[in-house]
Amino acid sequence: MGTNTKPKRIVTKIGDIFCVELDNNAKGFFQFIAIDSTCMNSSVVRVFMKHYPIDKEVSIEDIVSDKVDFYTHTILRAGIDNNIWYKVGKSQDVGENDMHKVYFGLAHEFKHENFKLIPVDPMNNWNIWQINACHIFVGSLPERLYGHVEDGSVMPFHLIKARMISGYYPVSLKIYSVSKRTPRPEYKSYIKDTSDGKDIYICFQGDYFEKAVIPIEGKLTKISRDEAVLNGMDIVGKKFSDTNWKAQNFITEEEFNKAWDSIE
């Protein structure tokens, strides 16, 4: 008889807490807090800020009392089946008071007009909503909501894990036209951009410039933060969060190091 390879059935219920094993022997947690009937009946989770050593025992009470890093929609089953997260417990405390203050938003590139789809500027075509509430068309997003609206997409498991590690989604999202990406202080981001037809490479530690390969007097030169400070260079004041980076700007540490090591 053949071996039964059918995956174990895992029932998920509101209040369940999941662990995500991250880089550098760390782990983080999130909680399943609602099913959003106005967003494809997807699961809404609140992701907690604190990371812990992978072998540290963490109580459910400590997990749910932590500050919330972000809220998002996702498909829990996909993350379970791909071994990205696993259930570790449950709490009746789902942060209900704060949950109802959360706004999600999507900027659409088309609108319906006379039974046709008309292309429009998505920055003037925002819908916002709260969990299980009607979507509201607001046109341009009110400034009071800048930085306070979460992207309303149903996020795949790999992007949720990436944001837990880095503090932001490393993809092109319209939400970042009105909300800054906020990297975790310990995370290093590696960026490749083009200036005057030349590729430049920048490493940020958290929100701050650490080192770069940039054109100086027509020649690519590597510069550290200390050197940039000593020479009064403008790049010292460059913050990661001040730019709406696109997906193609993000590179690996290996690609950055290859550019860095290629300079004498």
Secondary structure, DSSP 8 states (H G I E B T S, - for coil): -------------TTEEEEEE-STTEEEEEEEEEEETTTTTEEEEEEES--EETT----HHHHHTS-EEEEEEE-HHHHHHTTSEEEEEE-S---HHHHTT-EEEEE-SEEEETTEEEE--GGG-EEEE-TTS--EEEES--GGGTTTEEE-SEE-HHHHHHHHHHSS-SS--GGGGTS-----TT-EEEEEEEETTEEEEEEEETTEEEEEEEEETTEEEEEEHHHHHHTT-GGGG-BGGGS---GGGB--HHHHHHHHHT--
